[in-house]
Amino acid sequence: MSVPIKNKQPEEPAEEAEIKKIKVTLCSTNVASVEKVCNDFRNKTLQNASNNRRVVFKGPRRMPTKKLKLMVRKSPCGEGTNTYDRFQMRIHKRVIEIYTSANLIKQIASIAMEPGVSIDMKVEDYHKNIKTVTNSVNKQFKPEYKKADVLRK
């Protein structure tokens, strides 16, 4: 008695969620509100990491403070002594990078915002920028120059 053999295909491993890179840029004229939002992002990310999810948090990186200066003459008519008012506005900027799966982006982005803080979020694939080298190591790399490249140098 023969038993029919079933065509059994090998089971595919469960694919992990695709990892995304989220770049968050925070800008404000108030330092305390920017730092509070940064701490909220960190706490929310660590809370998601405690639920056995892969989350990597980098930052906040403090970017240089922009100082917008304005010097205005005090006298409206132009007569009198040359006295000026000096006004200055400082813009503080923080950059945070979060590496996580795509389904956690909404949870991380749903934090309470401070008034006066502008947020810019960019989401991109983490593995998009990785390049693989297929050339063998033994081959010599010989760049080809065009006439225009040689003349520019």
Beta strands, then each sheet from edge to edge (+ up, - down):
strand 1: 19-28
strand 2: 56-73
strand 3: 84-101
strand 4: 118-125
sheet 1: 2+ 3- 1+ 4-
end
